[in-house]
Amino acid sequence: MSATTTSGERHTSLGALLMSLSMLGFAAMDAMSKFLVSDYPIVQTLWIRYVVYASFAVMVAHKAGVRRKAVSRRPWLQAIRSLLAVIESAVFVLAFAFLPLAETHAVAVTSPLIVIALSAPLLRERVGLHRWLAVVAGFAGVLLIIRPGLVPLSWPLALPLLGAFLWGLYQIMVRMCARDDAPETTLLWSAFVGLAAISVVAPFYWRTPDLFAATLMLGIGALGALSHFALIKALEFAEASAVQPYGYTLLVWAAVMGALVFGDIPGIWTMIGGVVVVLSGLYTWDQDRRAAGRWRTKPNPAE
């Protein structure tokens, strides 16, 4: 085994570890949000989260020049995308008020499949048969979780599905912005447009938190920033295709957090449906990886 291969494997392992830790951070952040949402307004929690997020964005963009990176070639798209992120975050926090963490994330994990479905009409990307099969299978998994017609449907079940759709649409818009703007530009717009939007309404919903609640709110902001940073570093050390499967550990962490903190044990149908959704995403990843391998090893006719 060559030194290059060993180094590559080490970097991939580090990327996988960072991706898993990132998902753990997001799950812990969601557990804190679920704990707070019963006593404090969603807007207040999001405002503190965005204050920390904006500080983090400035630190990341500092070396590249904050003022220079704040200029976007597609300001309207950046603004709409950033507002969409605020709405998506609020929808998920609201979902945590009514649903267990594991059930919420079992539905929300369909977002990669939603990206596939939206990339054809919005990005004009070619979506192969295996990707469409994965989308269909993923939504079959969601149907196993909500079981329409077999159990009474409650409106909170629509929240994580709406959130997953908004998150998928958000990722499509990130791809659109990436065609013209640097990552630091997108990060700054996400932080400050979101902070500005929430600051307009936050004073009307402010409730002075006690020390424990204030600590949790700051913890949510810090975990969000650190988890995003770990995600960025994971993609720096390893290829996205190599670490993508570890993103599904979020579902595992959410189930553990829900059981330990709130005593919510996922039902059998939630677990089965979640497994179907995850397997659908892993199937897409595996097929794309195989296709990329065949493309790389295809002989060059010119040789």
CORFENTA-V452816 format. One record per residue. N is the residue number from 0. RES is the residue in one small letter. SS is DSSP state (helix for helix, strand for strand, loop for the rest). D_LAST is the distance of its C-alpha to the last C-alpha in Angstrom with 2 decimals. Layout:
N|RES|SS|D_LAST / N|RES|SS|D_LAST
//
This chain:
0|m|loop|27.79 / 1|s|loop|26.46 / 2|a|helix|28.58 / 3|t|helix|26.02 / 4|t|helix|26.12 / 5|t|helix|29.92 / 6|s|helix|30.22 / 7|g|helix|28.14 / 8|e|helix|30.35 / 9|r|helix|33.42 / 10|h|helix|32.50 / 11|t|helix|31.86 / 12|s|helix|35.23 / 13|l|helix|36.94 / 14|g|helix|35.48 / 15|a|helix|36.76 / 16|l|helix|40.14 / 17|l|helix|40.44 / 18|m|helix|39.56 / 19|s|helix|42.25 / 20|l|helix|44.74 / 21|s|helix|44.03 / 22|m|helix|44.86 / 23|l|helix|47.98 / 24|g|helix|49.06 / 25|f|helix|48.68 / 26|a|helix|50.68 / 27|a|helix|53.41 / 28|m|helix|53.51 / 29|d|helix|53.99 / 30|a|helix|56.73 / 31|m|helix|58.56 / 32|s|helix|58.26 / 33|k|helix|59.71 / 34|f|helix|62.56 / 35|l|helix|63.41 / 36|v|helix|63.08 / 37|s|loop|66.37 / 38|d|loop|68.36 / 39|y|loop|66.48 / 40|p|loop|65.01 / 41|i|helix|61.26 / 42|v|helix|61.15 / 43|q|helix|62.73 / 44|t|helix|60.23 / 45|l|helix|57.30 / 46|w|helix|58.81 / 47|i|helix|59.02 / 48|r|helix|55.50 / 49|y|helix|54.20 / 50|v|helix|56.25 / 51|v|helix|54.46 / 52|y|helix|51.10 / 53|a|helix|51.72 / 54|s|helix|52.63 / 55|f|helix|49.41 / 56|a|helix|47.35 / 57|v|helix|49.06 / 58|m|helix|48.28 / 59|v|helix|44.58 / 60|a|helix|44.35 / 61|h|loop|46.67 / 62|k|loop|44.11 / 63|a|loop|42.13 / 64|g|loop|45.39 / 65|v|helix|47.25 / 66|r|helix|48.46 / 67|r|helix|45.10 / 68|k|helix|43.31 / 69|a|loop|46.12 / 70|v|loop|45.17 / 71|s|loop|43.18 / 72|r|loop|41.41 / 73|r|loop|42.40 / 74|p|helix|45.89 / 75|w|helix|47.15 / 76|l|helix|44.24 / 77|q|helix|44.63 / 78|a|helix|48.37 / 79|i|helix|48.16 / 80|r|helix|45.56 / 81|s|helix|47.79 / 82|l|helix|50.88 / 83|l|helix|49.07 / 84|a|helix|48.42 / 85|v|helix|52.16 / 86|i|helix|53.10 / 87|e|helix|50.62 / 88|s|helix|52.05 / 89|a|helix|55.57 / 90|v|helix|54.82 / 91|f|helix|53.56 / 92|v|helix|56.52 / 93|l|helix|58.82 / 94|a|helix|57.17 / 95|f|helix|57.94 / 96|a|helix|61.60 / 97|f|helix|61.75 / 98|l|loop|59.09 / 99|p|loop|58.11 / 100|l|helix|55.03 / 101|a|helix|53.16 / 102|e|helix|53.86 / 103|t|helix|52.87 / 104|h|helix|49.52 / 105|a|helix|48.84 / 106|v|helix|48.84 / 107|a|helix|47.29 / 108|v|loop|44.21 / 109|t|loop|43.12 / 110|s|helix|42.03 / 111|p|helix|38.27 / 112|l|helix|38.55 / 113|i|helix|40.50 / 114|v|helix|37.71 / 115|i|helix|35.34 / 116|a|helix|37.95 / 117|l|helix|38.57 / 118|s|helix|34.99 / 119|a|helix|34.51 / 120|p|helix|37.50 / 121|l|helix|37.67 / 122|l|helix|34.11 / 123|r|loop|32.57 / 124|e|loop|30.09 / 125|r|loop|28.77 / 126|v|loop|30.63 / 127|g|loop|29.40 / 128|l|helix|31.80 / 129|h|helix|31.71 / 130|r|helix|32.84 / 131|w|helix|35.67 / 132|l|helix|36.73 / 133|a|helix|36.94 / 134|v|helix|39.07 / 135|v|helix|41.40 / 136|a|helix|41.74 / 137|g|helix|42.42 / 138|f|helix|45.23 / 139|a|helix|46.57 / 140|g|helix|46.93 / 141|v|helix|48.90 / 142|l|helix|51.14 / 143|l|helix|51.86 / 144|i|helix|53.05 / 145|i|helix|55.29 / 146|r|loop|56.19 / 147|p|strand|57.62 / 148|g|loop|60.56 / 149|l|loop|61.08 / 150|v|strand|62.28 / 151|p|loop|63.91 / 152|l|loop|61.37 / 153|s|loop|62.16 / 154|w|loop|60.84 / 155|p|loop|59.50 / 156|l|helix|56.72 / 157|a|helix|55.31 / 158|l|helix|54.96 / 159|p|helix|51.95 / 160|l|helix|50.19 / 161|l|helix|50.95 / 162|g|helix|49.82 / 163|a|helix|46.50 / 164|f|helix|45.99 / 165|l|helix|46.87 / 166|w|helix|44.59 / 167|g|helix|41.69 / 168|l|helix|42.50 / 169|y|helix|42.78 / 170|q|helix|39.25 / 171|i|helix|37.96 / 172|m|helix|39.86 / 173|v|helix|38.47 / 174|r|helix|34.94 / 175|m|helix|36.26 / 176|c|helix|37.85 / 177|a|helix|34.74 / 178|r|loop|33.04 / 179|d|loop|35.59 / 180|d|loop|37.46 / 181|a|loop|36.80 / 182|p|helix|37.67 / 183|e|helix|40.79 / 184|t|helix|41.97 / 185|t|helix|41.73 / 186|l|helix|43.52 / 187|l|helix|46.33 / 188|w|helix|46.87 / 189|s|helix|46.96 / 190|a|helix|49.59 / 191|f|helix|51.85 / 192|v|helix|51.86 / 193|g|helix|52.64 / 194|l|helix|55.31 / 195|a|helix|56.87 / 196|a|helix|57.04 / 197|i|helix|58.67 / 198|s|helix|61.01 / 199|v|helix|62.60 / 200|v|helix|63.92 / 201|a|helix|64.07 / 202|p|helix|67.54 / 203|f|helix|69.08 / 204|y|helix|67.90 / 205|w|loop|68.40 / 206|r|loop|70.27 / 207|t|loop|70.93 / 208|p|loop|69.26 / 209|d|loop|70.93 / 210|l|helix|69.39 / 211|f|helix|67.50 / 212|a|helix|66.04 / 213|a|helix|65.12 / 214|t|helix|63.32 / 215|l|helix|61.37 / 216|m|helix|60.45 / 217|l|helix|59.18 / 218|g|helix|57.38 / 219|i|helix|55.60 / 220|g|helix|54.41 / 221|a|helix|53.35 / 222|l|helix|51.55 / 223|g|helix|49.75 / 224|a|helix|48.55 / 225|l|helix|47.61 / 226|s|helix|45.83 / 227|h|helix|43.74 / 228|f|helix|43.00 / 229|a|helix|42.00 / 230|l|helix|39.70 / 231|i|helix|38.06 / 232|k|helix|37.68 / 233|a|helix|36.26 / 234|l|helix|33.44 / 235|e|helix|33.01 / 236|f|helix|32.63 / 237|a|loop|30.47 / 238|e|loop|28.23 / 239|a|helix|30.34 / 240|s|helix|28.90 / 241|a|helix|29.92 / 242|v|helix|33.51 / 243|q|helix|34.21 / 244|p|helix|35.90 / 245|y|helix|38.36 / 246|g|helix|39.65 / 247|y|helix|41.44 / 248|t|helix|43.66 / 249|l|helix|45.70 / 250|l|helix|47.22 / 251|v|helix|48.27 / 252|w|helix|49.72 / 253|a|helix|51.58 / 254|a|helix|53.11 / 255|v|helix|54.24 / 256|m|helix|55.67 / 257|g|helix|57.46 / 258|a|helix|59.01 / 259|l|helix|60.09 / 260|v|helix|61.33 / 261|f|helix|62.58 / 262|g|loop|63.04 / 263|d|loop|60.77 / 264|i|loop|59.33 / 265|p|loop|56.62 / 266|g|loop|57.71 / 267|i|helix|55.91 / 268|w|helix|54.53 / 269|t|helix|53.24 / 270|m|helix|51.40 / 271|i|helix|49.99 / 272|g|helix|48.93 / 273|g|helix|47.37 / 274|v|helix|45.36 / 275|v|helix|44.11 / 276|v|helix|43.04 / 277|v|helix|41.25 / 278|l|helix|39.47 / 279|s|helix|38.35 / 280|g|helix|36.78 / 281|l|helix|35.18 / 282|y|helix|33.78 / 283|t|helix|32.08 / 284|w|helix|30.71 / 285|d|helix|29.39 / 286|q|helix|27.73 / 287|d|helix|26.08 / 288|r|helix|24.92 / 289|r|helix|23.44 / 290|a|helix|21.71 / 291|a|helix|20.26 / 292|g|helix|19.06 / 293|r|helix|17.37 / 294|w|helix|15.67 / 295|r|helix|14.46 / 296|t|helix|13.13 / 297|k|loop|11.45 / 298|p|loop|7.86 / 299|n|loop|5.55 / 300|p|loop|5.48 / 301|a|loop|3.83 / 302|e|loop|0.00
//
